[in-house]
Amino acid sequence: MAAGTRPLTLGEILDRTVQLYRRNFVLLVGIAAPPAAVMALVTGAVFVFFSAQIASFTPTAGQQPAGQPPSQEALMVIGLVAIAFVIVGIPILLGVFAVALSALNYAASQVNRGEAVTIRGSYGFAFRHFWRYVGILFLQALLSWVAPYIVFIAIFIVGTILAALLAKSGAGSAFAPLFVIAAVVLILALIVVGVMLWIRFSLAFPVSVAEQKKAWPSMQRSGQLTKGSRGRIFVMFLLVWILSIVASVVLVIPVDIVIALTMKKAFTAGHTPTLYLTLIQVVNLAVGFLVRVFVMPIYVVALVLFYADQRTRIEGYDIEQLMAQAGWTEPPPLPVPAVQQFPPLPQSPETAMPPLPSASGVFSEELRTVAAGTVAENSFEAASTRVDSGHVDSSHDNSIEFSSLEAGYVGANPDVTRLVEADRVETISSEGHSEGPVA
């Protein structure tokens, strides 16, 4: 399985780092060179200046006697240069290295996924989010080193005050060894805390580059992703640091020995070793430049691989990588089905209800027959009642007419007589409710 698509061991991460570094050597070194050169120029100018000032304070043959302090003008110049370096130089270095680290992280992420990238494209990406990456580097330095050093200085000041009070009381000599031990322990604790915090926030740049997060969310995300692998990241830091030290020693010591041998006559004659100090600083700056150019990409590539590995272990990042390599994307959301609108039922001529006839409407012949029969029955009952009571009026003519209609209806419907005889016809009660057929 390709690198980055499954969890990797520490050895595999280091092996993959070397492979990517060798395959993209020109790209990575080309990105790391400009910021290393800017740092060499800024720090070199400051160091050379201070070396010259220190050399001017040393006694020379026939000039300034030994032990004479420097003039106030010289001290003022040194102070102004130091303040200028803090106000101007450090922000410049912060911005330069923020851009370099973000550009290296972008290039390493691209080559790890097998995509093409250029030096110009990497720096273009870094400059588009310049302040974001400056904020990340500033927070890393502040939380990992500046804040612990402030705590250390505060504790040191309190310890010094206590030591002075004990010395006045006469017990200072008894507690002096304890203060020395406490100072050593405090320095070691400061280093340990600084390294732990740096490891915790070490993946902030890969997080911001890959996930487009801002400074503080990237720091928080780094703290989450480094859980469970801070020991492995520390081993990687240790190996890179050892590599830097070895490279510096291998390059610096031979050159320093040569410079010392050539300047031996100046030391024996008692002349000011200004040239010697300047040459030493130039050599150190040149070596530092080369170490940063060749070692910094290894550090960044390893962190990018740790980031991808941690996401694979925690979030299944390998599946996302395989889908991206296959050209798959997330499926679009399913469309919401429209609510089906049923059409109104058609009314056929057979089932449509006819309009109710008006009071003066004409009934059909069959309805006339039925109505006439019903009225005739009622009329016969009323006529018989009137005859029995001795009251006869002209309405009996209507009863005779209805009787003839009833006879016609029965003739047209012979089953009516049979149903009436069988008592199967519904009758109407005196209240007007249907009583139903009688069995």
Rosetta blueprint (number, residue, H / E / L):
1 M L
2 A L
3 A L
4 G L
5 T L
6 R L
7 P L
8 L L
9 T L
10 L H
11 G H
12 E H
13 I H
14 L H
15 D H
16 R H
17 T H
18 V H
19 Q H
20 L H
21 Y H
22 R H
23 R H
24 N L
25 F H
26 V H
27 L H
28 L H
29 V H
30 G H
31 I H
32 A H
33 A H
34 P H
35 P H
36 A H
37 A H
38 V H
39 M H
40 A H
41 L H
42 V H
43 T H
44 G H
45 A H
46 V H
47 F H
48 V H
49 F H
50 F H
51 S H
52 A H
53 Q H
54 I H
55 A H
56 S H
57 F H
58 T L
59 P L
60 T L
61 A L
62 G L
63 Q L
64 Q L
65 P L
66 A L
67 G L
68 Q L
69 P L
70 P L
71 S L
72 Q H
73 E H
74 A H
75 L H
76 M H
77 V H
78 I H
79 G H
80 L H
81 V H
82 A H
83 I H
84 A H
85 F H
86 V H
87 I H
88 V H
89 G H
90 I H
91 P H
92 I H
93 L H
94 L H
95 G H
96 V H
97 F H
98 A H
99 V H
100 A H
101 L H
102 S H
103 A H
104 L H
105 N H
106 Y H
107 A H
108 A H
109 S H
110 Q H
111 V H
112 N H
113 R L
114 G L
115 E L
116 A L
117 V L
118 T L
119 I H
120 R H
121 G H
122 S H
123 Y H
124 G H
125 F H
126 A H
127 F H
128 R H
129 H L
130 F H
131 W H
132 R H
133 Y H
134 V H
135 G H
136 I H
137 L H
138 F H
139 L H
140 Q H
141 A H
142 L H
143 L H
144 S H
145 W H
146 V H
147 A H
148 P H
149 Y H
150 I H
151 V H
152 F H
153 I H
154 A H
155 I H
156 F H
157 I H
158 V H
159 G H
160 T H
161 I H
162 L H
163 A H
164 A H
165 L H
166 L H
167 A H
168 K H
169 S H
170 G L
171 A L
172 G H
173 S H
174 A H
175 F H
176 A H
177 P H
178 L H
179 F H
180 V H
181 I H
182 A H
183 A H
184 V H
185 V H
186 L H
187 I H
188 L H
189 A H
190 L H
191 I H
192 V H
193 V H
194 G H
195 V H
196 M H
197 L H
198 W H
199 I H
200 R H
201 F L
202 S L
203 L L
204 A H
205 F H
206 P H
207 V H
208 S H
209 V H
210 A H
211 E H
212 Q L
213 K L
214 K L
215 A H
216 W H
217 P H
218 S H
219 M H
220 Q H
221 R H
222 S H
223 G H
224 Q H
225 L H
226 T L
227 K L
228 G L
229 S L
230 R H
231 G H
232 R H
233 I H
234 F H
235 V H
236 M H
237 F H
238 L H
239 L H
240 V H
241 W H
242 I H
243 L H
244 S H
245 I H
246 V H
247 A H
248 S H
249 V H
250 V H
251 L H
252 V H
253 I H
254 P H
255 V H
256 D H
257 I H
258 V H
259 I H
260 A H
261 L H
262 T H
263 M L
264 K H
265 K H
266 A H
267 F H
268 T H
269 A H
270 G L
271 H L
272 T L
273 P L
274 T H
275 L H
276 Y H
277 L H
278 T H
279 L H
280 I H
281 Q H
282 V H
283 V H
284 N H
285 L H
286 A H
287 V H
288 G H
289 F H
290 L H
291 V H
292 R H
293 V H
294 F H
295 V H
296 M H
297 P H
298 I H
299 Y H
300 V H
301 V H
302 A H
303 L H
304 V H
305 L H
306 F H
307 Y H
308 A H
309 D H
310 Q H
311 R H
312 T H
313 R H
314 I H
315 E H
316 G L
317 Y H
318 D H
319 I H
320 E H
321 Q H
322 L H
323 M H
324 A H
325 Q H
326 A L
327 G L
328 W L
329 T L
330 E L
331 P L
332 P L
333 P L
334 L L
335 P L
336 V L
337 P L
338 A L
339 V L
340 Q L
341 Q L
342 F L
343 P L
344 P L
345 L L
346 P L
347 Q L
348 S L
349 P L
350 E L
351 T L
352 A L
353 M L
354 P L
355 P L
356 L L
357 P L
358 S L
359 A L
360 S L
361 G L
362 V L
363 F L
364 S L
365 E H
366 E H
367 L H
368 R H
369 T H
370 V H
371 A H
372 A H
373 G H
374 T H
375 V H
376 A H
377 E H
378 N H
379 S H
380 F H
381 E H
382 A H
383 A H
384 S H
385 T H
386 R H
387 V H
388 D H
389 S H
390 G L
391 H L
392 V L
393 D L
394 S L
395 S L
396 H H
397 D H
398 N H
399 S H
400 I H
401 E H
402 F H
403 S H
404 S H
405 L H
406 E H
407 A H
408 G H
409 Y H
410 V H
411 G H
412 A H
413 N L
414 P L
415 D H
416 V H
417 T H
418 R H
419 L H
420 V H
421 E H
422 A L
423 D L
424 R L
425 V L
426 E L
427 T L
428 I E
429 S L
430 S L
431 E L
432 G L
433 H L
434 S E
435 E L
436 G L
437 P L
438 V L
439 A L
